[in-house]
Amino acid sequence: MSEANMDRLSLKTSKLAAIGLGYVGPPLAAEVDKKRSVVGFGINTNHIKTLRASHDSTLDVENDELSSAEGLSFTKKLEDIAEHTVFIVTVPTTIDAHKRPDLTPLLRASETIGKVLKPGDLVIHESTAYPGATEEGCGPVPERISGLRFNEDFFAGYSPERINPEDKQHCLSTITKVTSGSTPDIADIADTPCGSIIVAGTDKASSIRVAEAAKVIENAQRDLNIALVNELAVIFNKMGIDTEAVLQAAGTKWNFQPFRPGLVGGHCISVDPYYLTYKAEATGYHHPQIILAGRRLNDGMGPYVAGQLVKCPLNKRSHVQGARVLVMGLAFKKNCSDLRNTRVVDVISELKDFGVDVDDSWVDSTEAQSEYGATPIEQPMDGTYDGVVVAVAHQEFVDMGASGMRQLCRGGHVHYDLKYVPPAGQSDLRL
């Protein structure tokens, strides 16, 4: 790499743009702003307006943090990033209806960057993808549009995001950040801006493919661990044994991992394993059995929960026609507004014949209706429901307790707790 390009990409002189303003872009931009100016680039006009008004609709950045940012700006105009030299891509990576990786947002971001790419520029990807996606999948796109040559005229880095939505303890700056580059020199350069904002430090991987693989297995491992306890919950339910009591007893051993059963959704854990298995099959390793078995089991928990609820009232009365069920929580995790790939909708889908209502003040009602056809009610009425399912452990539900939830129900109702919110013995069913 030439000395001119090295200087162009130095921390002091380079101009930085974050491409993508979803759940990752704003927290990253706000953190970078503490050290240097940064432009956030997105395509959602309304979202940009709210960010300019110092409000992050995802709730991952505090309003006062945005309002106090001196070098942070947001735009959807390409000309506003035309002179920038470092582009950090933070767009989502999803799967399609057939569980195959959908790189459309990533490729479109690469096309956008290609239109403003200049000799010596650096593109750092943060989006989760399979090994090889950054160099083999994204690299040719800006090449084609700009006419520049990858690893000769422009370069790439990969530093996977590890943001945990609504987690104020494990946030961007306090989680060790993996970095990498398409050449050894670029690896050092890509590590510099990350190291300047990450209190926990960085870990420089030997290659981009290693960094991509490290990210994708983090969530595959967690998915498999949850699948194990989900299967144990199904087994123990058949045995009439309380799963939480078993896990607490087993947890007294120092090396027992504290996973709990539940609905596995979100933007990472329920998606990333499919990126790994897709690449495995593409390279000739057909049918990755363990990873896909975990995915199948976790994807089946919604119908299982609905089936358990329906069986319970059937044992109490001759029919369930006319029953009404309240599902408490729609987000994919507690105290979080994130609806991406929430598996609570699987429970709702199975129970749709029972007049299902949803209670979740964290999520955006318009988004919930648009994405899943479920609009959270403003206030459940007492004495209305024949069954209640605690699907998400929002603090407001914890504060209600079992007695508060039961007040919403009619006599002979069923209280099904998926998240161990009230103590054992206060629910009719627990996962």
C-alpha positions as CSV (number, residue, x, y, z in Angstrom):
1,M,0.0,0.0,0.0
2,S,1.4,3.4,-1.0
3,E,2.4,6.0,1.7
4,A,-0.1,8.4,0.2
5,N,-3.0,5.9,0.8
6,M,-1.7,5.1,4.3
7,D,-1.8,8.9,5.1
8,R,-5.2,9.2,3.4
9,L,-6.6,6.5,5.7
10,S,-4.9,7.7,8.9
11,L,-7.1,8.4,11.9
12,K,-6.3,12.1,11.9
13,T,-7.1,12.8,8.2
14,S,-9.7,10.3,7.1
15,K,-13.4,11.3,6.9
16,L,-15.7,8.6,8.2
17,A,-19.3,7.7,7.2
18,A,-21.6,5.0,8.7
19,I,-23.7,3.4,6.0
20,G,-27.0,2.2,7.5
21,L,-29.1,3.8,10.3
22,G,-30.9,0.9,11.8
23,Y,-30.0,-0.7,15.2
24,V,-26.2,-0.6,14.7
25,G,-25.5,2.6,12.8
26,P,-26.7,5.3,15.3
27,P,-24.9,3.7,18.4
28,L,-21.7,3.4,16.4
29,A,-21.9,6.9,15.0
30,A,-22.7,8.4,18.4
31,E,-19.7,6.6,20.0
32,V,-17.3,7.6,17.1
33,D,-18.5,11.2,17.5
34,K,-16.8,11.3,20.9
35,K,-13.5,11.0,19.2
36,R,-14.1,12.5,15.7
37,S,-16.8,13.8,13.4
38,V,-18.9,11.2,11.5
39,V,-21.8,11.2,9.0
40,G,-24.6,8.7,9.3
41,F,-26.1,7.8,5.9
42,G,-29.4,6.1,5.5
43,I,-32.4,5.8,3.2
44,N,-35.3,6.1,5.6
45,T,-36.4,9.8,5.5
46,N,-38.5,9.6,8.7
47,H,-35.8,7.9,10.6
48,I,-33.2,10.5,9.6
49,K,-35.6,13.3,10.7
50,T,-36.0,11.7,14.2
51,L,-32.3,11.2,14.5
52,R,-31.7,14.9,13.6
53,A,-34.2,15.8,16.3
54,S,-32.0,13.9,18.8
55,H,-34.3,10.8,19.1
56,D,-33.3,7.2,18.3
57,S,-36.5,5.2,17.7
58,T,-34.7,2.0,18.4
59,L,-33.9,3.4,21.9
60,D,-30.3,2.2,21.7
61,V,-28.9,5.8,21.9
62,E,-30.1,8.2,24.6
63,N,-31.6,11.5,23.4
64,D,-29.2,13.6,25.4
65,E,-26.3,11.7,23.8
66,L,-27.5,12.6,20.3
67,S,-28.3,16.2,21.3
68,S,-24.8,16.8,22.7
69,A,-23.0,15.3,19.7
70,E,-21.0,18.0,18.1
71,G,-19.6,16.3,15.0
72,L,-22.4,13.9,14.2
73,S,-24.8,14.5,11.3
74,F,-27.3,12.3,9.4
75,T,-28.2,12.4,5.7
76,K,-29.6,10.5,2.7
77,K,-27.8,12.6,0.1
78,L,-25.0,10.8,-1.6
79,E,-23.1,14.0,-2.2
80,D,-22.8,14.4,1.6
81,I,-20.5,11.4,1.8
82,A,-18.7,11.9,-1.6
83,E,-15.5,13.2,0.0
84,H,-15.3,10.6,2.7
85,T,-12.5,8.0,2.8
86,V,-13.7,5.4,5.3
87,F,-17.1,3.8,5.0
88,I,-18.5,1.6,7.7
89,V,-21.3,-0.6,6.6
90,T,-23.9,-1.4,9.3
91,V,-26.9,-2.6,7.2
92,P,-28.9,-5.7,8.3
93,T,-28.4,-9.2,6.8
94,T,-31.5,-11.4,6.8
95,I,-32.8,-14.7,5.4
96,D,-35.5,-15.3,2.9
97,A,-38.6,-17.5,3.1
98,H,-36.5,-20.5,2.3
99,K,-34.0,-19.8,5.1
100,R,-31.3,-18.7,2.6
101,P,-29.1,-15.7,3.2
102,D,-30.4,-12.5,1.7
103,L,-27.5,-10.1,1.0
104,T,-29.7,-7.5,-0.7
105,P,-29.1,-4.7,1.8
106,L,-25.4,-5.4,1.9
107,L,-25.1,-5.4,-1.9
108,R,-27.1,-2.2,-2.2
109,A,-24.9,-0.6,0.3
110,S,-21.9,-1.7,-1.7
111,E,-23.5,-0.2,-4.8
112,T,-24.0,3.1,-3.0
113,I,-20.4,3.2,-1.9
114,G,-19.2,2.3,-5.4
115,K,-20.8,5.5,-6.7
116,V,-18.5,7.7,-4.4
117,L,-15.5,5.4,-4.1
118,K,-12.1,6.9,-4.7
119,P,-8.5,5.5,-4.9
120,G,-7.3,4.8,-1.4
121,D,-10.7,4.5,0.2
122,L,-11.5,1.8,2.8
123,V,-14.8,0.0,3.3
124,I,-15.3,-1.7,6.7
125,H,-18.2,-4.1,7.0
126,E,-19.9,-4.8,10.3
127,S,-22.9,-6.8,9.0
128,T,-23.0,-10.5,9.9
129,A,-22.4,-12.8,6.9
130,Y,-20.8,-16.1,6.0
131,P,-17.1,-16.5,5.5
132,G,-16.1,-15.0,2.2
133,A,-19.0,-12.6,1.8
134,T,-17.0,-9.4,2.3
135,E,-14.3,-10.2,-0.2
136,E,-16.1,-12.5,-2.7
137,G,-19.6,-11.2,-2.4
138,C,-19.3,-7.5,-1.8
139,G,-15.8,-6.7,-3.2
140,P,-16.8,-7.0,-6.9
141,V,-19.8,-4.7,-6.5
142,P,-17.9,-1.4,-5.9
143,E,-15.3,-2.6,-8.4
144,R,-17.9,-2.9,-11.1
145,I,-19.5,0.5,-10.4
146,S,-16.4,2.5,-9.7
147,G,-13.9,0.9,-12.1
148,L,-11.4,0.7,-9.3
149,R,-9.6,-2.5,-8.4
150,F,-10.1,-4.2,-5.0
151,N,-6.9,-4.4,-2.9
152,E,-5.1,-2.2,-5.4
153,D,-7.1,1.0,-5.5
154,F,-9.5,0.5,-2.6
155,F,-9.5,-1.9,0.4
156,A,-11.8,-3.7,2.8
157,G,-12.0,-4.5,6.5
158,Y,-14.4,-6.5,8.6
159,S,-15.3,-5.8,12.2
160,P,-18.5,-7.6,13.2
161,E,-21.0,-5.7,15.3
162,R,-21.7,-7.2,18.8
163,I,-24.4,-4.8,19.9
164,N,-27.0,-6.3,22.3
165,P,-30.2,-4.2,21.9
166,E,-31.3,-2.4,25.1
167,D,-28.3,-3.9,27.1
168,K,-26.7,-0.9,28.8
169,Q,-24.0,-3.1,30.5
170,H,-22.8,-4.9,27.4
171,C,-22.7,-2.0,25.0
172,L,-20.6,-1.0,22.0
173,S,-17.6,0.3,23.9
174,T,-17.5,-2.4,26.6
175,I,-17.4,-5.4,24.3
176,T,-14.1,-6.6,22.8
177,K,-14.3,-5.9,19.1
178,V,-12.8,-8.2,16.5
179,T,-11.1,-6.4,13.6
180,S,-9.5,-7.5,10.3
181,G,-8.4,-6.2,6.9
182,S,-8.0,-7.4,3.3
183,T,-4.2,-6.8,3.6
184,P,-1.9,-6.8,6.7
185,D,-1.5,-3.0,6.4
186,I,-5.3,-2.5,6.1
187,A,-5.8,-4.8,9.2
188,D,-3.7,-2.3,11.2
189,I,-5.6,0.7,9.8
190,A,-9.0,-0.8,10.3
191,D,-8.1,-1.6,13.9
192,T,-7.2,2.0,14.7
193,P,-10.7,3.7,14.6
194,C,-12.2,0.7,16.4
195,G,-9.5,0.7,19.1
196,S,-10.1,4.4,19.7
197,I,-13.7,3.9,20.9
198,I,-13.7,0.4,22.4
199,V,-12.8,0.5,26.1
200,A,-12.6,-3.3,26.2
201,G,-10.0,-3.3,23.4
202,T,-9.8,-5.1,20.1
203,D,-8.8,-8.5,18.8
204,K,-7.2,-8.4,15.4
205,A,-8.0,-11.6,13.4
206,S,-5.6,-13.1,11.0
207,S,-8.0,-12.6,8.0
208,I,-11.4,-11.3,7.1
209,R,-12.7,-14.8,6.7
210,V,-11.6,-15.7,10.2
211,A,-13.4,-12.6,11.6
212,E,-16.6,-13.5,9.6
213,A,-16.5,-17.1,10.8
214,A,-16.0,-16.0,14.4
215,K,-19.0,-13.8,14.3
216,V,-21.3,-16.3,12.7
217,I,-20.5,-19.1,15.2
218,E,-21.0,-16.9,18.3
219,N,-24.8,-17.0,17.7
220,A,-24.8,-20.6,16.3
221,Q,-23.3,-21.8,19.6
222,R,-25.9,-19.9,21.6
223,D,-28.7,-21.1,19.4
224,L,-27.7,-24.7,20.0
225,N,-27.4,-24.2,23.8
226,I,-31.0,-22.8,23.9
227,A,-32.2,-25.6,21.7
228,L,-30.9,-28.1,24.3
229,V,-32.7,-26.5,27.2
230,N,-35.9,-26.2,25.0
231,E,-35.8,-29.9,24.3
232,L,-35.2,-30.6,28.0
233,A,-38.2,-28.4,28.9
234,V,-40.4,-30.5,26.5
235,I,-39.1,-33.7,28.1
236,F,-39.5,-32.5,31.7
237,N,-43.0,-31.2,31.0
238,K,-44.0,-34.7,29.9
239,M,-42.5,-36.0,33.2
240,G,-44.3,-33.5,35.3
241,I,-41.0,-32.0,36.5
242,D,-40.4,-28.2,36.8
243,T,-37.7,-27.3,34.3
244,E,-36.6,-24.1,36.2
245,A,-36.1,-26.2,39.3
246,V,-34.0,-28.7,37.4
247,L,-31.8,-25.9,35.9
248,Q,-31.3,-24.2,39.2
249,A,-30.2,-27.4,40.8
250,A,-27.9,-28.2,37.9
251,G,-26.6,-24.6,38.0
252,T,-25.0,-25.2,41.4
253,K,-22.1,-26.9,39.6
254,W,-19.5,-24.3,38.6
255,N,-19.3,-25.2,34.9
256,F,-23.0,-25.6,34.1
257,Q,-24.1,-23.0,31.6
258,P,-27.1,-20.9,32.7
259,F,-29.3,-21.1,29.6
260,R,-33.0,-21.0,29.8
261,P,-35.8,-22.2,27.4
262,G,-37.8,-19.8,25.3
263,L,-38.8,-18.5,21.9
264,V,-35.6,-17.8,19.9
265,G,-36.0,-14.8,17.6
266,G,-34.2,-11.6,16.9
267,H,-31.7,-10.4,14.2
268,C,-28.8,-12.7,15.1
269,I,-29.4,-16.0,16.9
270,S,-32.2,-17.2,14.7
271,V,-30.6,-16.0,11.5
272,D,-26.8,-16.4,11.7
273,P,-26.8,-20.3,11.8
274,Y,-28.4,-20.3,8.4
275,Y,-25.5,-18.2,7.0
276,L,-23.1,-20.8,8.3
277,T,-25.0,-23.8,7.0
278,Y,-25.5,-22.1,3.6
279,K,-21.8,-21.7,3.1
280,A,-21.1,-25.2,4.5
281,E,-23.4,-26.7,1.9
282,A,-22.0,-24.5,-0.9
283,T,-18.5,-25.9,-0.1
284,G,-19.6,-29.5,-0.2
285,Y,-20.5,-30.2,3.4
286,H,-24.1,-31.2,2.9
287,H,-26.8,-31.2,5.7
288,P,-25.0,-29.8,8.7
289,Q,-26.9,-31.9,11.1
290,I,-26.3,-30.4,14.6
291,I,-26.7,-26.8,13.6
292,L,-29.9,-27.3,11.6
293,A,-31.4,-29.7,14.2
294,G,-31.1,-26.8,16.8
295,R,-32.8,-24.4,14.4
296,R,-35.7,-26.8,13.7
297,L,-36.2,-27.4,17.4
298,N,-36.2,-23.7,18.3
299,D,-38.4,-22.8,15.3
300,G,-40.9,-25.3,16.6
301,M,-41.3,-23.8,20.1
302,G,-44.1,-21.4,19.1
303,P,-46.5,-24.1,17.9
304,Y,-45.5,-26.2,21.0
305,V,-46.4,-23.4,23.4
306,A,-49.8,-22.9,21.7
307,G,-50.5,-26.6,21.8
308,Q,-49.8,-26.8,25.5
309,L,-52.1,-23.9,26.2
310,V,-55.0,-25.3,24.2
311,K,-54.6,-28.7,25.9
312,C,-54.9,-27.2,29.3
313,P,-58.4,-25.7,29.0
314,L,-59.6,-28.7,27.1
315,N,-58.9,-30.7,30.2
316,K,-61.1,-28.3,32.2
317,R,-64.1,-28.0,30.0
318,S,-65.6,-29.6,26.9
319,H,-64.7,-27.0,24.4
320,V,-62.5,-23.9,23.8
321,Q,-64.7,-22.2,21.3
322,G,-65.2,-18.5,22.2
323,A,-62.0,-18.5,24.3
324,R,-59.9,-15.3,24.3
325,V,-56.2,-15.3,24.9
326,L,-53.8,-12.4,25.9
327,V,-50.2,-12.7,24.8
328,M,-48.0,-10.5,26.9
329,G,-45.0,-9.3,24.9
330,L,-44.3,-9.1,21.1
331,A,-40.6,-8.0,21.0
332,F,-38.0,-10.6,20.6
333,K,-36.4,-9.9,24.1
334,K,-37.3,-8.2,27.3
335,N,-37.2,-4.4,27.8
336,C,-36.6,-3.9,24.1
337,S,-38.6,-2.5,21.2
338,D,-36.9,-4.7,18.6
339,L,-39.5,-6.7,16.6
340,R,-37.0,-8.2,14.1
341,N,-37.8,-11.9,13.5
342,T,-39.7,-12.2,16.8
343,R,-41.0,-15.7,17.3
344,V,-43.9,-14.6,19.5
345,V,-45.8,-14.3,16.3
346,D,-45.6,-18.1,15.9
347,V,-47.6,-18.5,19.1
348,I,-50.1,-15.8,18.0
349,S,-50.5,-17.5,14.6
350,E,-51.3,-20.8,16.2
351,L,-53.8,-19.2,18.6
352,K,-55.4,-16.9,16.0
353,D,-58.8,-18.7,16.3
354,F,-59.0,-17.8,19.9
355,G,-59.4,-14.0,19.6
356,V,-55.8,-13.2,20.5
357,D,-54.8,-9.8,21.9
358,V,-51.3,-8.6,22.4
359,D,-50.0,-6.4,25.1
360,D,-46.6,-4.7,24.6
361,S,-46.1,-1.0,25.2
362,W,-42.4,-1.2,24.1
363,V,-43.0,-1.9,20.5
364,D,-44.2,0.5,17.8
365,S,-47.9,-0.4,17.0
366,T,-47.6,0.8,13.4
367,E,-44.5,-1.4,12.8
368,A,-46.2,-4.4,14.6
369,Q,-49.2,-4.1,12.4
370,S,-47.2,-3.6,9.2
371,E,-44.8,-6.5,9.9
372,Y,-47.0,-9.1,11.6
373,G,-50.6,-7.9,11.5
374,A,-50.7,-7.6,15.3
375,T,-51.5,-4.3,17.0
376,P,-50.8,-4.2,20.7
377,I,-53.8,-3.0,22.7
378,E,-53.4,0.1,24.8
379,Q,-54.8,-1.4,28.1
380,P,-56.1,-4.9,28.7
381,M,-59.4,-4.9,30.6
382,D,-59.9,-6.9,33.8
383,G,-62.0,-10.1,33.6
384,T,-61.6,-10.4,29.8
385,Y,-59.4,-13.4,29.1
386,D,-59.5,-17.2,29.3
387,G,-55.8,-17.5,29.0
388,V,-52.7,-15.4,29.3
389,V,-49.2,-16.2,27.9
390,V,-46.2,-14.4,29.3
391,A,-44.0,-14.4,26.2
392,V,-41.6,-11.6,27.1
393,A,-40.2,-10.6,30.5
394,H,-40.7,-6.8,30.2
395,Q,-40.2,-5.1,33.6
396,E,-43.8,-3.9,33.6
397,F,-45.0,-7.5,33.4
398,V,-42.6,-8.5,36.2
399,D,-44.0,-5.6,38.3
400,M,-47.6,-6.8,37.7
401,G,-46.8,-10.2,39.1
402,A,-49.1,-13.3,38.7
403,S,-51.9,-11.7,40.7
404,G,-52.0,-8.6,38.4
405,M,-52.1,-10.8,35.3
406,R,-54.8,-13.0,36.7
407,Q,-57.0,-10.0,37.3
408,L,-57.2,-9.6,33.6
409,C,-58.8,-13.1,33.3
410,R,-62.1,-14.8,33.8
411,G,-62.6,-17.7,36.1
412,G,-61.2,-21.0,35.0
413,H,-58.4,-19.3,33.0
414,V,-54.9,-20.6,32.3
415,H,-51.7,-18.6,33.1
416,Y,-48.8,-19.8,31.0
417,D,-45.4,-18.4,31.9
418,L,-42.7,-18.8,29.3
419,K,-40.1,-16.6,31.0
420,Y,-40.3,-17.6,34.7
421,V,-41.6,-14.2,35.6
422,P,-43.6,-15.1,38.7
423,P,-42.2,-17.7,41.2
424,A,-42.9,-21.4,40.8
425,G,-46.4,-22.4,41.8
426,Q,-48.0,-19.1,40.8
427,S,-48.6,-20.1,37.1
428,D,-50.7,-23.0,35.7
429,L,-48.1,-23.8,33.1
430,R,-44.4,-23.0,32.7
431,L,-42.1,-23.8,29.8
